[in-house]
């Protein structure tokens, strides 16, 4: 089980959180073509190693968090509130 260190509530089990997706995906601009939107909606990388993800503390403070997690070991090494850089903007 993952342990995520919520900046507001402290270390909590993964069961309190809801995974919200890859935090590195960039939404296409309004003038982007249909292929760009199709890629944005349907294509995702499945990296091995460190990733940055969105997690919602759904059973806690309801904060949206940016979490840096290793996809093989599931080690979490940085957490920040939405809008911050993991490991630097802790409340």
N, CA, C and O of each residue as an XYZ file, in Angstrom:
364
protein
N       0.839     -1.177      0.000
C       0.000      0.000      0.000
C       0.885      1.242      0.000
O       1.922      1.278      0.663
N       0.468      2.247     -0.744
C       1.181      3.523     -0.773
C       0.906      4.324      0.490
O      -0.177      4.242      1.070
N       1.896      5.096      0.907
C       1.711      6.086      1.971
C       1.975      7.434      1.330
O       3.072      7.682      0.829
N       0.982      8.302      1.341
C       1.104      9.634      0.755
C       1.095     10.646      1.891
O       0.197     10.644      2.734
N       2.103     11.509      1.903
C       2.252     12.509      2.952
C       1.487     13.767      2.545
O       2.043     14.647      1.887
N       0.212     13.853      2.936
C      -0.617     15.018      2.616
C      -0.044     16.245      3.330
O       0.205     16.190      4.534
N       0.170     17.353      2.608
C       0.712     18.554      3.245
C      -0.190     19.105      4.356
O       0.285     19.820      5.239
N      -1.487     18.776      4.319
C      -2.423     19.287      5.323
C      -2.685     18.293      6.462
O      -2.866     18.695      7.611
N      -2.703     16.995      6.137
C      -3.126     15.981      7.108
C      -2.012     15.059      7.586
O      -2.208     14.303      8.537
N      -0.855     15.105      6.949
C       0.235     14.210      7.308
C       0.162     12.908      6.539
O      -0.658     12.775      5.630
N       1.012     11.934      6.887
C       1.059     10.651      6.165
C      -0.268      9.892      6.279
O      -0.818      9.737      7.369
N      -0.767      9.425      5.132
C      -2.030      8.688      5.083
C      -1.895      7.525      4.116
O      -1.067      7.554      3.206
N      -2.729      6.483      4.323
C      -2.756      5.333      3.427
C      -3.396      5.701      2.100
O      -4.230      6.603      2.023
N      -2.996      4.999      1.074
C      -3.516      5.193     -0.282
C      -5.037      5.098     -0.337
O      -5.659      5.732     -1.190
N      -5.646      4.324      0.552
C      -7.097      4.130      0.558
C      -7.862      5.436      0.749
O      -9.032      5.517      0.376
N      -7.230      6.457      1.320
C      -7.884      7.755      1.521
C      -7.860      8.629      0.271
O      -8.486      9.689      0.244
N      -7.142      8.194     -0.764
C      -6.933      9.020     -1.951
C      -7.577      8.401     -3.185
O      -7.814      7.195     -3.241
N      -7.853      9.246     -4.167
C      -8.351      8.806     -5.463
C      -7.359      9.267     -6.519
O      -7.020     10.448     -6.593
N      -6.895      8.324     -7.339
C      -5.963      8.637     -8.412
C      -6.685      9.452     -9.477
O      -7.788      9.090     -9.885
N      -6.080     10.548     -9.933
C      -6.730     11.431    -10.907
C      -5.990     11.520    -12.234
O      -6.461     12.203    -13.144
N      -4.851     10.855    -12.377
C      -4.184     10.810    -13.671
C      -2.803     11.438    -13.702
O      -2.278     11.917    -12.697
N      -2.239     11.415    -14.902
C      -0.906     11.929    -15.183
C      -0.902     13.450    -15.090
O      -1.705     14.113    -15.747
N      -0.013     14.003    -14.284
C       0.034     15.455    -14.091
C       0.909     16.166    -15.115
O       1.037     17.390    -15.074
N       1.514     15.410    -16.036
C       2.387     16.037    -17.018
C       1.711     16.251    -18.369
O       2.293     16.877    -19.255
N       0.508     15.747    -18.537
C      -0.201     15.888    -19.811
C      -0.654     17.338    -19.973
O      -1.228     17.927    -19.057
N      -0.391     17.896    -21.136
C      -0.738     19.290    -21.421
C      -1.952     19.321    -22.345
O      -1.951     18.698    -23.407
N      -2.982     20.047    -21.935
C      -4.205     20.174    -22.719
C      -3.938     20.996    -23.983
O      -3.296     22.044    -23.906
N      -4.423     20.536    -25.151
C      -4.216     21.297    -26.387
C      -4.946     22.638    -26.341
O      -5.929     22.805    -25.620
N      -4.448     23.577    -27.117
C      -5.086     24.887    -27.209
C      -6.418     24.789    -27.944
O      -6.697     23.779    -28.589
N      -7.243     25.835    -27.850
C      -8.567     25.799    -28.471
C      -8.522     25.691    -29.994
O      -9.489     25.247    -30.613
N      -7.412     26.091    -30.597
C      -7.311     26.020    -32.052
C      -6.603     24.749    -32.528
O      -6.335     24.607    -33.721
N      -6.298     23.828    -31.615
C      -5.619     22.586    -31.985
C      -6.546     21.720    -32.834
O      -7.768     21.766    -32.688
N      -5.966     20.956    -33.694
C      -6.735     20.082    -34.574
C      -7.310     18.877    -33.852
O      -7.010     18.625    -32.685
N      -8.136     18.145    -34.568
C      -8.805     16.983    -33.984
C      -7.813     15.897    -33.587
O      -8.049     15.177    -32.617
N      -6.706     15.764    -34.319
C      -5.701     14.755    -33.966
C      -5.048     15.072    -32.621
O      -4.784     14.168    -31.828
N      -4.789     16.342    -32.368
C      -4.205     16.734    -31.076
C      -5.166     16.418    -29.932
O      -4.739     15.951    -28.876
N      -6.451     16.667    -30.133
C      -7.443     16.369    -29.105
C      -7.617     14.865    -28.924
O      -7.793     14.394    -27.800
N      -7.570     14.109    -30.015
C      -7.677     12.656    -29.928
C      -6.495     12.099    -29.126
O      -6.678     11.246    -28.258
N      -5.290     12.581    -29.418
C      -4.112     12.145    -28.661
C      -4.243     12.504    -27.184
O      -3.941     11.683    -26.318
N      -4.688     13.716    -26.893
C      -4.851     14.177    -25.508
C      -5.840     13.307    -24.734
O      -5.607     12.984    -23.569
N      -6.925     12.934    -25.371
C      -7.974     12.173    -24.691
C      -7.686     10.686    -24.588
O      -8.109     10.048    -23.623
N      -6.980     10.118    -25.553
C      -6.898      8.656    -25.641
C      -5.508      8.052    -25.523
O      -5.390      6.863    -25.225
N      -4.463      8.820    -25.744
C      -3.119      8.246    -25.725
C      -2.370      8.665    -24.467
O      -2.299      9.850    -24.141
N      -1.814      7.686    -23.765
C      -1.014      7.955    -22.570
C       0.214      7.060    -22.589
O       0.158      5.914    -23.035
N       1.319      7.596    -22.102
C       2.523      6.797    -21.922
C       2.338      5.919    -20.696
O       1.548      6.238    -19.807
N       3.065      4.817    -20.651
C       3.070      3.943    -19.487
C       4.525      3.796    -19.052
O       5.138      2.748    -19.256
N       5.079      4.866    -18.443
C       6.515      4.881    -18.166
C       6.913      3.946    -17.034
O       6.123      3.630    -16.146
N       8.160      3.520    -17.100
C       8.761      2.756    -16.012
C       9.717      3.709    -15.319
O      10.681      4.179    -15.923
N       9.456      3.993    -14.065
C      10.305      4.923    -13.329
C       9.475      6.011    -12.672
O       8.314      5.791    -12.327
N      10.065      7.177    -12.499
C       9.422      8.275    -11.785
C       8.378      8.969    -12.644
O       8.632      9.284    -13.806
N       7.209      9.206    -12.073
C       6.131      9.931    -12.752
C       5.557     10.969    -11.787
O       5.738     10.874    -10.573
N       4.871     11.950    -12.342
C       4.169     12.944    -11.535
C       2.681     12.763    -11.810
O       2.250     12.778    -12.963
N       1.896     12.591    -10.740
C       0.476     12.241    -10.873
C      -0.399     13.153    -10.017
O       0.061     13.745     -9.041
N      -1.667     13.252    -10.405
C      -2.672     13.951     -9.597
C      -3.343     12.939     -8.679
O      -3.719     11.853     -9.119
N      -3.492     13.287     -7.416
C      -4.226     12.482     -6.443
C      -5.158     13.417     -5.671
O      -4.774     14.534     -5.326
N      -6.368     12.963     -5.405
C      -7.344     13.715     -4.619
C      -7.443     13.076     -3.239
O      -7.657     11.868     -3.132
N      -7.290     13.870     -2.184
C      -7.439     13.337     -0.829
C      -8.932     13.267     -0.514
O      -9.464     14.064      0.258
N      -9.586     12.295     -1.132
C     -11.047     12.192     -1.107
C     -11.625     11.841      0.259
O     -12.760     12.215      0.553
N     -10.882     11.141      1.092
C     -11.390     10.781      2.416
C     -10.724     11.616      3.507
O     -10.680     11.220      4.672
N     -10.216     12.761      3.113
C      -9.536     13.636      4.066
C      -9.890     15.084      3.801
O     -11.061     15.462      3.823
N      -8.873     15.892      3.550
C      -9.060     17.337      3.413
C      -9.567     17.759      2.035
O      -9.821     18.944      1.819
N      -9.719     16.825      1.102
C     -10.230     17.070     -0.263
C      -9.249     17.867     -1.122
O      -9.637     18.392     -2.165
N      -7.999     17.965     -0.706
C      -6.990     18.680     -1.491
C      -6.608     17.868     -2.718
O      -6.556     16.638     -2.675
N      -6.342     18.570     -3.807
C      -5.782     17.948     -5.002
C      -4.273     18.063     -4.880
O      -3.734     19.155     -4.697
N      -3.593     16.919     -4.983
C      -2.152     16.872     -4.763
C      -1.416     16.414     -6.006
O      -1.933     15.628     -6.799
N      -0.209     16.914     -6.162
C       0.701     16.464     -7.200
C       1.709     15.568     -6.496
O       2.410     16.010     -5.586
N       1.782     14.307     -6.916
C       2.604     13.313     -6.234
C       3.648     12.769     -7.205
O       3.321     12.400     -8.333
N       4.900     12.721     -6.766
C       5.957     12.090     -7.565
C       6.138     10.672     -7.037
O       6.507     10.464     -5.882
N       5.863      9.677     -7.930
C       5.833      8.269     -7.530
C       6.620      7.423     -8.523
O       6.596      7.683     -9.726
N       7.316      6.410     -8.014
C       8.027      5.462     -8.869
C       7.060      4.347     -9.247
O       6.464      3.720     -8.370
N       6.899      4.095    -10.543
C       5.888      3.134    -11.004
C       6.255      1.683    -10.751
O       5.385      0.816    -10.822
N       7.508      1.393    -10.459
C       7.909      0.016    -10.187
C       7.868     -0.274     -8.695
O       7.296     -1.278     -8.271
N       8.474      0.601     -7.896
C       8.561      0.368     -6.451
C       7.407      1.004     -5.683
O       7.185      0.672     -4.518
N       6.675      1.905     -6.313
C       5.592      2.680     -5.704
C       6.068      3.593     -4.582
O       5.272      4.030     -3.750
N       7.356      3.879     -4.560
C       7.898      4.825     -3.593
C       7.402      6.225     -3.941
O       7.448      6.636     -5.100
N       6.928      6.953     -2.934
C       6.522      8.347     -3.098
C       7.608      9.196     -2.467
O       7.905      9.047     -1.282
N       8.212     10.098     -3.262
C       9.297     10.900     -2.702
C       8.986     12.381     -2.619
O       9.771     13.134     -2.043
N       7.848     12.833     -3.185
C       7.512     14.252     -3.108
C       6.010     14.444     -3.284
O       5.372     13.754     -4.079
N       5.455     15.392     -2.530
C       4.023     15.718     -2.601
C       3.879     17.231     -2.488
O       4.559     17.868     -1.683
N       2.985     17.805     -3.305
C       2.699     19.243     -3.228
C       1.230     19.461     -3.503
O       0.588     18.642     -4.162
N       0.699     20.549     -3.008
C      -0.686     20.903     -3.328
C      -0.742     21.310     -4.799
O       0.278     21.716     -5.356
N      -1.890     21.213     -5.432
C      -2.050     21.553     -6.844
C      -1.507     22.944     -7.111
O      -1.748     23.872     -6.339
N      -0.785     23.085     -8.187
C      -0.192     24.372     -8.536
C       1.242     24.508     -8.061
O       1.941     25.439     -8.461
N       1.689     23.596     -7.217
C       3.058     23.654     -6.713
C       3.920     22.585     -7.334
O       3.429     21.700     -8.035
N       5.216     22.672     -7.069
C       6.140     21.637     -7.535
C       6.316     20.642     -6.400
O       6.569     21.054     -5.268
N       6.188     19.326     -6.667
C       6.346     18.327     -5.602
C       7.639     18.507     -4.842
O       8.712     18.637     -5.431
N       7.527     18.513     -3.535
C       8.693     18.609     -2.671
C       9.114     20.025     -2.335
O      10.004     20.215     -1.506
N       8.494     21.040     -2.961
C       8.934     22.412     -2.711
C       7.858     23.279     -2.088
O       8.180     24.163     -1.293
N       6.596     23.062     -2.417
C       5.520     23.927     -1.938
C       4.646     23.192     -0.917
O       3.472     22.922     -1.170
N       5.212     22.888      0.193
C       4.465     22.153      1.210
C       3.799     23.123      2.169
O       4.383     24.133      2.561
N       2.574     22.802      2.539
C       1.832     23.680      3.455
C       2.191     23.368      4.889
O       1.670     24.001      5.808
